[in-house]
């Protein structure tokens, strides 16, 4: 069971959920909200680490934005640093998937001395995935019109619970190598609902100019980069790119996965984590 903690920091109060024992590891996603059910991605680290699943600014019971502290990715890194310092850790590992993986790259570029290593996948180091027809977020992808409709519906507070569930399922199925994995994705306790205000900030304020690629060759932090061969959100080639750019990165490929190898190839993903 994940245990809730409210962490008082120099930048405000943040809600985290803690499970496991061992060296400290932080997990979060750029625009998801978690609760005491934990998270399927974060669960993979619990057997090996004391795992801190963080609700970022504006999520759950964490403080919201202020005139000084925004949803910006660099501000998010500084929030994570404030949490690390409040917990008394000199170093920790950071693990992130999807935009959480992009956040991991940003963390490594900004605060490498705070990190033992990063674990990051389902990612792109720039906004290039938005222009790749293999990504559902590209206007040339056949699923793009529908994914925009789903995101708009999820952002609409008048949408019914049934509409949200159906839309979320459709989004998930676009991101699975095998539809049979959907039951594995939904049959266990899990949290991580989309927080539209954070998604919108990333999409409209940061994504148009997002590009960490020029910074990655100078990052000496150890990086375990992974990708699903058939990733329909951030195509696999961008995991290859990030791993190639970072001098101390190792790439792991999940050959029968789309965007969620921690579900689609769960045993292989658990072995991947165990070898970090």
N, C-alpha and C positions, 0 to 999 in steps of 0.2 A: 504493500500500500504506500502510495506517495503521501508524505506528510507536508502540510502547508507551513510555511514560515513567511512572516512579513519582515523584510530586511530594511532597517533604517540606514540610509546612506547620506553622504554629503550632497547628493543630487535628488533626494526624495526617498519615498518608501516604495519598495518593490515586492511583489508577491512571487514566491518561488515554491516549488514542490520538490521534496528531497527523497531519494531512495538509494539503497545500496551502500557499500562500504569500500574503502580504498582511497586512492588518490582522487582529488577533486576534478570533476568534469562539468562544464556548463553546456547546456543544450537550449537552444531556442530557435524560433523561426521569425522572420521579419514582420509578419502580419498575422500571427495566429495567437489565440487565447487558450490557455490550458487550465485544467482543474485537477482534482485529486484522483482522477482516473488515469493520469499519466499520459503517455504518448507512445505509439508503437515504435517510432524511431528511437526515442529516448530509452525505451525498455531494453534495447540491445546492449546498452552500456552498463546497466545496473549490476550485472554479475561481476563486473571488474572495477567499477569506480563508484565513489560517492557522487551521485549524479544530481545536479541542480537544474531543474527545468524552470526556466524563467519566463514570467509574464512581463513583456517589455512595457514601456511607457504607454498608457492608454489601454492596456489589456487587463482584464480581471480586476483585482484590487490594487494594482500598481497605480502610482500617481499618473495623472494626465500631462499633456504638454503645457508649457508656460511660455511667456514671452522669451525666456532664456533657453529653455530646454524643449526641443522639437522632436519630431519623428525622424529626422535626418539620420542617415546611416552612421555618419561620424559621431553624432550625438548619442546614438544607440551604443556605439563602441564605448564611449565615455561612461554611459550608464552601467554597462557591464563591468567596466573597470571599478566603478564606485561600489558595485555589489561585491566584486572580488575582494577589494580592500576592506569592506565592512565585515566580510566573513573571515578575514585574517589570513588569506592565502597569498603567498608570494608568487606562486605560479599555479596555473590550472590548464587543463586541456579544454578546447572549445570544439564542439561538434555541431554541425548544422547541415540541413538538407534543403535543397531548392533555394529559395531566397535566404534561408538560414545558412546555406553553403556559401552564398555570395557574401553574407555578413562575416562568415569565417575568414574569407579572403581579405575583406576590409580590416578585420581585427588584426590579422597578421601583418598587414602593411602599416598599421598605425601604432600598435603596441606589442611588437614582437617579444620584448623582454618579459612580458606577463604570461607568455604561453609556453607550455611544454611542447605542444604540438596542436595542429588543427586536424579535424576529420571533416571532410566536406565533399558533397556530391549532389547530383541532380542540378548542376549549377552552370553559370556562364560568368566569365570575368568582365563582361561588358553587356551592352544592350544588343549585341549582334543577333541573339536568338530571336529577337522581335522581327527580324528581316529574313529569317530562314524559313522557307516554305515547309520544312519538316516540323516546325513548331506550331502548336495549335494557337499560339499568340500572334502569329504572322497573318496578315490579312490575306495572303495568298494560300493559306492552308484551308482545306475544305471544311474543317471544324471551327474556323475562326468566328464566323457569324454567330454560331450557336453558343460558343464559349462566352462571347460578349453579352449575349442575352442572359446567360446563366449568372454571370457576374453582376449584371445590372439588377437582376431579380434578388440576388443575395444581399445587395446593398440597399434594397427597398424595405423599409421597416414594416410595410403593410403586407409583405409576402407571407403566405401561410406557412405553417410548419410542414405541411405536406408538399408544398411547392419547393421549399428549401431542401427537403430530403430528396425529392426527385431530381432536382437540379444538381445537388452534390453528388448523387449517384452517377448521373450522366457524365459529369466532370471527371469523376474517379475512373469510370470505364474508359474514357479517352486516354487515360494515363496508365493503363495496365496492359501488359504483354498478353495475358490470358485472362479472359473475363471470369474464369473460375476463381481467380485470386480475390475477387470482390468479397466473397464470403469470409476469407481470411482477414480482409481489411476491416470488415464491419462486425465480426462476430465476437471480438474481444474488447474489453474496456479501452477506451481511447478518447483523447480530447485534442483540440487544435482547430477550433472553428475560426473562420476567416473574420478578421477585424477590418471592415471596409475602410475606415478612416486612415488606417496605416497603409493598406494596400493602395488607396488613392494617392496618398502622399508619395509613395515610392513610384507609382505609375506616372504621375503627372509632374512631380517636382524633381525627381532624381533620375529616373530611367532615361529620359531623353539625352542626357550627357554621361550616363554611367559607363565608366571604362577604367578598370583597374590594371589592365594589361601592361601599361608602361611601368608600373610599380613592382610587378611580381618578380622580375629577374633579380631584384635586390633583396628580396625577402629570404632570410636564411632559416626561418622557422620550419621545423619538420612538418610535412603535410601528407596526410593519407587522403588522396583524392580518389573518388570512385564514380562510376557511371554505368547506367543501364544501356546496353547496346541499342535499344529501340526507344530511347527516351523521347516522348512526344511533346514535352514542355521545353526542356533545355537539351537539345540534341547531343548525343554522345560526343561528338567532335569537340564540344566546348570543355568537357572534362579532360580530354586529351590535351587541348590547348593549355589549360591552366596547369596541368601537371608538367607539361613541357617547359613552360615559362619559369616555373619555380625550381630553383636549384636543388632543394632537398625534398622534393615531392616524389611519391611513388603512386602510380596509377593502378587501381584494381577495376577490372571490367566484369560486369555481370551480364553474361551472354543471353540469358532468357528473361531479361527485365526491361520494362519500360521505365517509368519515373520512380518506382517504389521498390527497389531491390530488397529492402529490409522486410518487405512482405512477400514479394514475388519469388525471391530466392532466400528465404529466411535462414535456413541452415548455413548456407554459404556466407550470408552477411554476418551471422553470429561468429563464424570462424574468422572472418575478416577482422571483426572487432577484437576477438581474443588474441590476435597476433600483433596488435598495435604496440 
